[in-house]
Amino acid sequence: MWYLYILRMDDGSLYTGVTTDIDRRLDEHRSGEGSKYVRSRLPCDLVYKEEHRDMSSALKREAEIKSWSKARKEGLVSKEG
């Protein structure tokens, strides 16, 4: 199983990524071992996730969401809340 996830950063920005293990990846981000973008904007909170059956579909969805405006991403995230 693959997961698409969105993190809210301390500065209010959103970060979108994919992983096979959300808990492990979140621990990596929070410890400063994740992406440079996240590392420079800690702390972060998981605000959205989706399950995908394979890497390809997760990466396609990631690319789709990354192309959206912040307002549209906020709409997606608010549906989870």
N, C-alpha and C positions, 0 to 999 in steps of 0.2 A: 504494500500500500504506500502511496505517495501522498504528501500533503502540501497544499499551498497555504501560506500563512501571511498575516499582516501584523506588523508590530507598530505600536505608537511610540514614538521617541519622546524624550524629555522636552524637546523643542516643539512638539506638536506635529512633526512630520510623520509620514507613514512609510514603512519599509515593507516590501513584498518579497517573499522568497519561497523556495520549495525544499523539502527534505523528506526523508523516510522516517525520521524520529523527531517529532516536535520537541519533546522534553529535552533530549540531548542538544538539539540545535539552540533552543532557548538558553540552556545553561552555557553553551559556547558563547552566544552573543553577550549574555550578562556578565561573563567572566572576562570579556574583552578579547576573546579568541575568534569571534565571528567576523563579519565584514567590517571594513574600515569605516564605512558610513555609520553603521550601528555603534561601533566602538567610540566614535567621536560625539555621539549624541545620547549616551546612556544617562539615566536608566531607561528601560523600555518595558512595555507591557504587550502581551499577546492580546489582540483585539478581534481577530478573525482567523478561521481556518476552514479548509475544505478538503475532503478526501478525494483522491484520484486513484484509479486502478493501475496506472503506469506512469513512468517518468514523462513520456511524451505528452500526455494530456495535461499533466501538472505544469510543464514548461509552457505549453500553449496558453493555458489559462493565466500563468504568470505574465507572459508577454502581453496578453489582452489587458489585464488589469493595469500593468505599468504604463500602457498607452492612454489610460483614462486621466481626466482632470482630477485634482484633489477633491473637488466637490463630489464627483461621482464616486470616488473611493470612500469618502466619508458616508455617503448614502449606503453603500454596501456594508460598511463596518457598523453603522447604526442599526441595521436590520438584525445583527447578531445580539445587540445589547438588550 
